[in-house]
C-alpha cells in the first residue's frame, strides 16, 4: 500500500473570531491588574486581593491567560481556535500542579460573536462535570470575554448569578510567576 503525503485539514475561522483572538494576542507577554465590578454572590473569594491577568503564552491557535487572585495561581483561561469557532476552558490546578477536581470546564462559541465580544455557553463535558460535582446550577453558565483597546473583561452569567472582573490594558504590571502546574521555562 502506497503512502501519500496528505496535508492536514486547514484550521478555518471567521473574521470576528480572528479579530477577537488577535486583539488579545497583541498583549502577549503582558499582565494587567483588574477589579471585580459585578458580583452578586455572597462569596468574598476575590475581595481585597490583587487580581492579575497575564496573557502568558500565545500561538496561532491558543492563548494561555493565567488569572491570579492574590497568592492563588490556580486558574488559567485557555482560548483555543477549534476550526469550528473558539473554545474557552478553565484549567484549575492545585499548588502542587495536580488537576483540581473541577478543571477544564468551559464552553464553545455558538455564533460569530463580535470582534470585541465572544460568548461561551457551557459545553456538555462541563455540564456532566458540574452535575457530578454537585453544582448543577452551573449547567446554564455562559462565560463572556470582552476586549477593547483600553480594557479586557471576563464575565460569568447564569440565572440569578453574575460575576465580572475588568482589567485596565493601559497600565501593564509586572508579570507574575507561572501559574500552578505550568513552568516559566
Residue pairs with C-beta under 8 A, 6 or more apart in sequence:
9 83
11 60
11 61
11 81
11 83
12 83
12 84
13 21
13 81
13 83
13 85
14 112
15 115
16 112
16 113
16 114
16 115
17 81
17 85
17 86
17 109
17 112
17 113
17 118
19 115
20 86
20 113
20 114
20 115
20 116
20 117
20 118
20 145
20 147
21 63
21 79
21 81
21 86
23 115
23 116
23 147
24 55
24 63
24 65
24 79
24 145
24 147
24 152
25 55
25 58
25 63
27 55
27 152
27 169
28 55
28 56
28 57
28 58
28 63
29 55
29 56
29 175
30 54
30 55
30 172
30 175
31 52
31 53
31 54
31 55
31 172
31 173
31 174
31 175
31 176
32 52
32 53
32 54
32 152
32 167
32 168
32 169
32 171
32 172
32 173
33 50
33 51
33 52
33 167
33 168
33 171
33 173
34 51
34 52
34 53
34 152
34 165
34 166
34 167
34 168
35 51
35 165
35 166
36 46
36 47
36 51
36 163
36 164
36 165
37 153
37 164
37 165
37 166
38 155
38 162
38 163
38 164
39 46
39 162
39 163
39 164
40 160
40 161
40 162
40 163
41 161
41 163
45 69
46 69
46 165
49 69
49 70
49 72
50 68
50 69
50 70
51 67
51 68
51 69
51 165
51 167
52 66
52 67
52 68
52 173
52 176
53 65
53 66
53 67
53 68
53 77
53 152
53 154
53 167
54 65
54 66
54 68
54 175
54 176
55 63
55 65
56 64
56 65
56 66
56 76
56 175
56 178
56 179
56 182
57 63
57 64
58 64
60 81
61 80
61 81
62 78
62 79
62 80
62 81
63 77
63 78
63 79
63 80
64 76
64 77
64 78
64 182
65 76
65 77
65 78
65 79
66 73
66 75
66 76
66 77
66 176
66 178
66 179
66 182
67 75
67 76
67 77
67 154
68 75
68 176
68 179
69 75
73 176
73 177
73 178
73 179
73 180
74 92
74 93
74 94
74 95
74 100
74 179
74 180
75 90
75 91
75 92
75 179
76 90
76 91
76 93
76 179
76 181
76 182
77 88
77 89
77 90
77 91
77 145
77 154
78 87
78 88
78 89
78 90
78 91
78 106
79 86
79 87
79 88
79 145
80 86
80 87
80 88
80 89
82 108
84 108
85 108
85 109
85 110
86 108
86 109
86 113
86 118
86 120
87 106
87 107
87 108
87 109
87 120
87 123
88 106
88 107
88 108
88 118
88 120
88 143
88 145
89 104
89 105
89 106
90 103
90 104
90 105
90 106
91 103
91 104
91 181
92 99
92 100
92 102
92 103
92 104
93 99
93 100
93 103
93 179
93 180
93 181
94 100
94 180
94 181
95 180
96 180
97 180
97 181
97 182
98 181
99 181
101 133
102 129
102 133
104 125
105 122
105 125
105 126
105 129
105 130
105 138
106 120
106 122
106 123
106 126
106 143
107 120
107 121
107 122
107 123
107 126
107 141
107 142
107 143
108 120
108 121
108 123
109 118
109 119
109 120
110 119
110 121
111 119
113 119
116 146
116 147
116 148
117 144
117 145
117 146
117 147
118 144
118 145
119 142
119 143
119 144
120 142
120 143
120 144
120 145
121 141
121 142
122 130
122 138
122 139
122 140
122 141
122 142
126 138
126 139
126 141
127 139
130 136
130 137
130 138
130 139
130 141
131 139
137 158
137 159
137 161
138 158
140 158
140 159
141 156
141 157
141 158
142 156
142 157
142 158
143 154
143 155
143 156
144 153
144 154
144 155
144 156
144 157
145 152
145 153
145 154
145 155
146 152
146 153
146 155
148 169
149 169
150 168
150 169
150 170
151 166
151 167
151 168
151 169
152 166
152 167
152 169
153 164
153 165
153 166
153 167
154 164
154 165
155 162
155 163
155 164
156 162
156 163
156 164
157 163
177 184
178 184
